[in-house]
Amino acid sequence: MHGEYKVPGGKLVVVDLDVEGGALRDVRVAGDFFLEPDEAIEAIDAALEGAPANTDTVGLAARIDAALPRSTVMLGLTSEGVAVAVRRALAHATEWSDYDWQLIHEAPQSPALHMALDEVITTEVAQGRRPPTLRVWEWGSPAVIIGSFQSLRNEVDPAGADRHGVTVVRRVSGGGAMFVEPGNTITYSLSVPDALVSGLSFADSYAYLDDWVLGALGDMGIKAWYQPLNDIATDAGKIAGAAQKRMVGGSGAVLHHVTMSYDIDADKMLDVLRIGKEKMSDKGTKSAKKRVDPLRRQTGLPREVVIDNMIESFRNRYGLTRGVVTPDEMARAEELVRTKFGTEEWTARVP
């Protein structure tokens, strides 16, 4: 069995192993990390040898920590990262390069249609009728997208939304409200098979699925990192927020979508969103305006160039062919707008 895991902000860990009699056998850990002293790698292998195959990530990491020499120095590697790679091997997890990725980047569409397309495309991936897909959104109008479990009245000021022509929609994933405007926002979705995140905790899957875009930002000179649970940040502040939804049926799939602030009208945002003191209490800032630092200022590049660079970075890493929303997918999405995402019943399902 073979498992791989790139430690967030670190290096790749590779584990090969067998299972005999319910225990790990012939465990071999490798990777492009740095580790001192040399015998520490042998201690890691020995610590995992014979471990019950049902040992969880915490238990495996504890075995490794107990076996390491006191002088051990790890760079780009953690005991938890090794443990995750073991769990991915046992779960027969796939890797990014195992798939033929498809790109969808089409003309601007309505907020409700974007919500519906996320559901339809990810369902198609779960059923094996569509390859894993990167969909880059273009917005047809300004919008607030609230999380699946958020209270509509607590998050949105209806008078402010009407004043600025902002459409309010509810997505299928959890998380917080996002304020978007055409030309000021970069949004994308990853619709991936469950197997790509096998062996990862829900929290770990965020970091794993965000890793490629951190590399893309790095290529543009932006040092960014994953900030638990679902943010992407730089020294200047937050630049993006992510959300996920697990789709059942078929082999299963994960929807992972990210909204990045290219530019932002903070006064308009605060006129539309009800951002309370409690929400800001753990953010280390008194002003919501200071929480987000747009990509326009950090890159100095036009929005279209930032998007093209992101797409090219993904293509260079994993391959990417151009695709489209099929007529059947579009018809199903439009029906979902009519029956779900465009209805007051859905948008206000948590009043």
GIRAHU-V572697 format. One line per field, one symbol per residue. ss: DSSP state (H for helix, E for strand, L for the rest). phi: phi as a letter, one per 30 degrees, with the letter a starting at -180 (. if undefined). burial: b if it has 9 or more other ideal C-beta (glycine too) atoms within 8 Angstrom, else e. A space follows every 50 residues. Layout:
# GIRAHU-V572697
ss->???
phi->???
burial->???
This chain:
# GIRAHU-V572697
ss->LEEEEELLLLLEEEEEEEEELLEEEEEEEEELLEEELLHHHHHHHHHHLL LELLLLHHHHHHHHHHHLLLLLEEELLLHHHHHHHHHHHHLLLLLHHHLL LEEEELLLELHHHHHHHHHHHHHHHHLLLLLLEEEELLELLLEEEELLLL LHHHHELHHHHHHLLLEEEELLLLLLLEEELLLLEEEEEEEEEHHHHLLL LHHHHHHHHHHHHHHHHHHLLLLLEEELLLEEEELLEEEEEEEEEEELLL LLEEEEEEEEELLLLHHHHHHHELLLHHHHLLLLLLLHHHHELLHHHHHL LLHHHHHHHHHHHHHHHHLLEELLLLHHHHHHHHHHHHHHHLLHHHHLLL L
phi->.bbbacdeibcdcbbcabbbhibdbhdbcblcdcbbdeddddddeddddi dedcddedddddddedcdedddbcbibbdddddddddddddhdcceddcc dcccbcdebdedddeddedddddddddicbdebcccdbcdadacccdecd deddcbdddddddcicdcbccdcdjcdbcbbeicbcbbbccbdeddceic dedddddddddddddddedcicdbbdbedbccbbedkdbabcbbbcccji ciabcbbbccddbacdddeddccccddddddccibcbddddcbddeddci cdeddededddddddddbiacdbbddedddddddddddcbdccdeddcdc e
burial->bebbbbbbebbbbbbbbebeeebbbebebebebbbeeeebbebbbebbbe bebeeebebbbbbbeebbeeebebbbbbbebbbbbbbbbbbebbebeebe bbbbbeeebbbbbbbbbbbbbbbbbbbeebbbbbbbbbbbbbbbbbbbeb ebeebbbeebbeebebbbbbbebeeebebbbbebbbbbbbbbbbbbbbbb eeebbbbbbbbbbbbbbbebebebbbeeebbbbbeebbbbbbbbbbbeee bbbbbbbbbbbbbbebebbbbbbeeeeeebeeeeeeebeebbbbbbebbe bebeebbebbbebbbeebebeeeebeeebbebbbebbeebbebeebbeee e
